[in-house]
């Protein structure tokens, strides 16, 4: 698997580590990275040797700051509405998210530095998120005069409504610290920066050591339960245990 915007490595235990590799652009995603994630998730889904995924990022400053605005402002890019270069013509989450591709293998995010805006397309759909003490989380859309909708709505899975609203409305005026992220449940663990990815791989390896049908069935059951009411989710829960 050859990529240009990400680095992919798979351990003998079946843990695939995917590293966002545009550190000079703060690991912002461009059209190429979106296309590569479409391909990546297809390969993850099809490869039985891959049992769990760790999502990390290169460089020191950021996990990801979302969309690459320099490319978005390029009027030659087919990705944007030339009359409104900041407007969304499509939801990037459809290309970046493992769940949108029906990948039910567990994904663990290891976040350091800035995690902003479009980076939440990944964070919202990971199963476990851990971070280093320097991690900060924020959504700058409103500060720049744009409606914050796609990412905040996705993040309602991970955060209480009041926390999503606060982050969305304060924009660049406030950043959620690692400590606050732990307190509100956005992350489950704060790990020293130099051991962050290793810790994520350790968790992924433990998960990957268990029967894959049980692991993936659990991931699928819990995520799909979010799409229905509680009673309907409970009514269909037994089905997952029977069909795997």
Backbone torsions as a table, in degrees:
resi	resn	phi	psi	omega
1	UNK	NA	107.5	-179.2
2	UNK	-104.5	124.5	-179.9
3	UNK	-130.8	161.4	177.8
4	UNK	-109.0	-30.3	-175.8
5	UNK	-102.0	-8.1	177.8
6	UNK	-136.5	157.0	174.6
7	UNK	-115.7	131.9	-175.4
8	UNK	-122.5	130.7	178.4
9	UNK	-142.3	133.8	-179.0
10	UNK	-118.5	130.1	-178.8
11	UNK	-82.6	162.6	176.4
12	UNK	-59.7	-23.3	179.5
13	UNK	-80.8	-3.3	177.9
14	UNK	92.6	17.9	177.3
15	UNK	-97.7	117.3	176.8
16	UNK	-93.8	123.0	175.4
17	UNK	-101.6	120.2	-179.8
18	UNK	-109.9	120.2	-176.8
19	UNK	-112.9	119.0	173.6
20	UNK	-62.5	127.2	-168.5
21	UNK	-128.1	55.7	171.7
22	UNK	-130.5	56.8	-173.5
23	UNK	-61.5	-29.0	178.7
24	UNK	-69.6	-17.8	176.4
25	UNK	-110.7	21.3	-177.9
26	UNK	56.2	32.3	178.7
27	UNK	56.2	28.8	173.2
28	UNK	-67.8	151.8	-178.2
29	UNK	-96.8	140.0	175.0
30	UNK	-116.2	-173.6	-178.5
31	UNK	-60.8	-38.7	-179.1
32	UNK	-64.6	-42.8	178.9
33	UNK	-63.8	-39.5	177.1
34	UNK	-59.7	-45.1	180.0
35	UNK	-64.0	-37.7	-179.5
36	UNK	-70.1	-31.9	176.3
37	UNK	-71.7	-33.6	173.8
38	UNK	-58.5	-46.9	178.8
39	UNK	-65.5	-43.6	-178.5
40	UNK	-58.9	-51.4	-176.4
41	UNK	-64.3	-32.8	175.3
42	UNK	-63.4	-40.3	179.8
43	UNK	-71.9	-38.2	176.6
44	UNK	-61.4	-44.4	-178.4
45	UNK	-63.1	-37.3	-173.4
46	UNK	-86.2	-20.2	-172.8
47	UNK	-94.5	108.0	-179.0
48	UNK	-66.7	-18.7	179.9
49	UNK	-72.7	-21.0	177.8
50	UNK	-89.2	118.7	-176.6
51	UNK	-111.1	-19.4	179.2
52	UNK	-158.4	156.3	-176.9
53	UNK	-127.7	137.0	170.6
54	UNK	-110.6	128.7	178.9
55	UNK	-109.0	117.4	-177.9
56	UNK	-131.3	-174.4	-177.0
57	UNK	-146.1	146.9	179.4
58	UNK	-83.5	162.6	176.8
59	UNK	86.1	176.9	-175.5
60	UNK	-105.5	-20.8	-167.6
61	UNK	-92.0	-31.6	-170.9
62	UNK	-152.1	144.0	164.3
63	UNK	-69.6	-56.0	173.1
64	UNK	-170.7	142.9	175.8
65	UNK	-104.9	19.7	175.1
66	UNK	89.3	-141.7	-175.1
67	UNK	-69.7	145.2	176.1
68	UNK	-77.3	100.7	-174.8
69	UNK	-67.8	-25.4	179.6
70	UNK	-66.1	-36.4	177.5
71	UNK	-77.1	-35.9	180.0
72	UNK	-62.5	-29.8	-179.2
73	UNK	-87.6	-1.4	176.1
74	UNK	-76.3	113.6	-174.5
75	UNK	-68.2	-10.4	177.8
76	UNK	-85.5	-9.0	-177.0
77	UNK	-76.0	127.7	177.1
78	UNK	-74.1	-5.8	-176.1
79	UNK	-73.1	-19.8	-171.9
80	UNK	-122.1	161.0	170.5
81	UNK	-79.9	113.6	-173.4
82	UNK	-61.3	-28.5	178.9
83	UNK	-77.1	-24.3	-178.8
84	UNK	-137.5	78.7	-170.3
85	UNK	-62.7	-14.6	177.5
86	UNK	-97.2	-8.1	-177.3
87	UNK	-72.0	146.0	177.4
88	UNK	-86.9	120.2	173.1
89	UNK	-90.3	-19.0	176.8
90	UNK	-152.1	163.4	-179.9
91	UNK	-89.0	110.2	-179.8
92	UNK	-60.0	-23.5	178.9
93	UNK	-58.9	-26.5	179.7
94	UNK	-65.4	-25.1	178.9
95	UNK	-96.8	-32.2	-173.2
96	UNK	-88.3	-29.9	-170.8
97	UNK	-80.0	133.1	175.0
98	UNK	-66.2	-34.3	-177.2
99	UNK	-70.2	-34.9	177.7
100	UNK	-64.3	-21.5	178.1
101	UNK	-99.3	10.6	179.7
102	UNK	55.6	41.8	171.6
103	UNK	-89.3	116.9	-177.0
104	UNK	-107.1	13.0	172.5
105	UNK	-81.4	139.7	-174.5
106	UNK	-63.3	141.7	179.0
107	UNK	-124.9	127.6	179.9
108	UNK	-115.5	126.1	178.7
109	UNK	-97.8	135.6	175.6
110	UNK	-114.1	103.6	-169.7
111	UNK	-103.7	130.9	171.8
112	UNK	-132.9	157.1	176.8
113	UNK	62.3	-149.0	-177.3
114	UNK	-74.1	134.9	173.9
115	UNK	-132.1	104.5	-166.6
116	UNK	-137.2	150.5	170.0
117	UNK	52.3	-117.5	-176.2
118	UNK	-62.7	-14.1	175.2
119	UNK	-61.4	-23.4	-179.0
120	UNK	-70.8	-13.2	172.8
121	UNK	-59.7	-37.5	176.8
122	UNK	-79.1	-49.9	-173.6
123	UNK	-59.3	-42.2	-176.9
124	UNK	-60.7	-30.9	-173.1
125	UNK	-106.9	11.1	173.0
126	UNK	-84.2	158.3	-179.2
127	UNK	-87.1	-35.6	177.5
128	UNK	-136.0	136.3	175.9
129	UNK	-124.8	126.1	172.5
130	UNK	-122.6	163.3	-177.5
131	UNK	-149.5	166.9	174.3
132	UNK	-93.8	164.9	-176.9
133	UNK	-60.5	-23.7	-178.1
134	UNK	-85.7	-1.1	-177.0
135	UNK	-68.0	139.8	173.1
136	UNK	-135.8	145.0	-175.8
137	UNK	-124.1	129.3	179.5
138	UNK	-160.7	160.4	179.6
139	UNK	-127.1	108.9	-173.2
140	UNK	-85.6	2.6	-172.0
141	UNK	-52.0	-53.6	-174.2
142	UNK	-63.5	-37.4	179.3
143	UNK	-58.0	-36.4	-179.2
144	UNK	-89.5	5.3	175.2
145	UNK	89.2	21.9	-177.9
146	UNK	-121.0	146.4	-178.7
147	UNK	-67.2	130.4	174.3
148	UNK	-92.6	108.1	-175.5
149	UNK	-135.8	-56.1	-172.5
150	UNK	-62.1	-55.5	-178.0
151	UNK	-66.8	-46.0	179.4
152	UNK	-60.6	-39.2	178.9
153	UNK	-63.9	-40.7	176.5
154	UNK	-63.5	-36.2	-176.8
155	UNK	-74.4	-10.1	176.4
156	UNK	-62.0	-18.9	175.5
157	UNK	-69.0	-32.8	-172.2
158	UNK	-98.7	-22.1	-171.5
159	UNK	-130.3	152.6	170.1
160	UNK	-60.4	150.5	-177.1
161	UNK	-54.7	-42.1	-177.2
162	UNK	-63.8	-34.4	179.0
163	UNK	-71.7	-40.2	176.8
164	UNK	-62.3	-44.5	-178.9
165	UNK	-64.0	-43.4	-179.7
166	UNK	-61.5	-47.3	-179.6
167	UNK	-63.6	-39.2	-178.8
168	UNK	-67.4	-41.3	-175.4
169	UNK	-80.2	-30.4	-178.5
170	UNK	-83.1	-17.5	174.1
171	UNK	53.0	-126.1	-178.3
172	UNK	-78.6	-3.2	-177.3
173	UNK	-80.8	-11.5	179.1
174	UNK	-152.9	139.3	176.2
175	UNK	-119.3	137.1	176.8
176	UNK	-77.9	120.6	-179.6
177	UNK	-77.1	168.8	176.7
178	UNK	-60.0	-41.4	-179.4
179	UNK	-63.9	-42.8	178.4
180	UNK	-66.9	-40.0	179.0
181	UNK	-60.1	-38.2	177.4
182	UNK	-68.6	-40.8	-176.9
183	UNK	-65.3	-35.6	-176.3
184	UNK	-95.9	0.8	174.9
185	UNK	90.5	8.2	177.5
186	UNK	-68.1	-39.5	173.9
187	UNK	-120.6	160.5	-179.0
188	UNK	-107.7	-7.4	-175.4
189	UNK	-163.4	142.5	172.3
190	UNK	-110.3	125.7	-172.3
191	UNK	-126.5	139.7	176.5
192	UNK	-51.2	143.0	-173.9
193	UNK	-54.0	-41.1	-174.3
194	UNK	-73.8	-12.6	178.0
195	UNK	-117.6	9.1	-174.0
196	UNK	-60.6	-55.7	-177.3
197	UNK	-65.7	-39.1	178.3
198	UNK	-60.2	-39.2	178.3
199	UNK	-66.3	-42.3	177.6
200	UNK	-61.5	-40.8	178.4
201	UNK	-67.1	-34.6	176.9
202	UNK	-63.4	-45.7	177.4
203	UNK	-62.4	-43.9	-178.6
204	UNK	-64.5	-38.5	179.5
205	UNK	-65.2	-40.0	177.4
206	UNK	-62.4	-42.9	178.5
207	UNK	-65.4	-43.0	-177.6
208	UNK	-66.1	-19.4	-178.8
209	UNK	-75.9	-10.8	-177.3
210	UNK	-94.8	162.7	-177.8
211	UNK	-54.9	123.6	-174.5
212	UNK	-61.4	-34.9	179.8
213	UNK	-64.1	-38.4	179.1
214	UNK	-68.8	-42.1	-179.2
215	UNK	-65.4	-51.1	-176.4
216	UNK	-69.6	-34.1	175.8
217	UNK	-64.0	-37.9	178.3
218	UNK	-66.1	-46.2	178.7
219	UNK	-58.6	-47.2	-177.9
220	UNK	-64.8	-44.6	-178.1
221	UNK	-60.8	-45.8	-176.2
222	UNK	-70.3	-42.4	179.2
223	UNK	-66.6	-42.6	-178.5
224	UNK	-70.7	-22.1	177.0
225	UNK	-66.5	-22.5	180.0
226	UNK	-71.0	-17.1	-176.1
227	UNK	-87.7	-4.2	-177.7
228	UNK	-133.4	171.1	176.3
229	UNK	-71.4	167.2	-175.7
230	UNK	-60.0	-46.3	-177.5
231	UNK	-63.0	-42.7	179.1
232	UNK	-67.1	-38.2	178.7
233	UNK	-62.2	-43.4	178.9
234	UNK	-67.4	-34.3	-179.0
235	UNK	-67.4	-29.0	-178.8
236	UNK	-99.6	-5.5	-175.8
237	UNK	-59.0	-40.2	-177.7
238	UNK	-61.8	-32.2	180.0
239	UNK	-57.9	-41.8	-178.9
240	UNK	-63.6	-37.2	-179.5
241	UNK	-70.4	-24.3	-177.3
242	UNK	-86.8	-37.4	-175.6
243	UNK	-101.3	-12.4	178.3
244	UNK	72.4	NA	NA
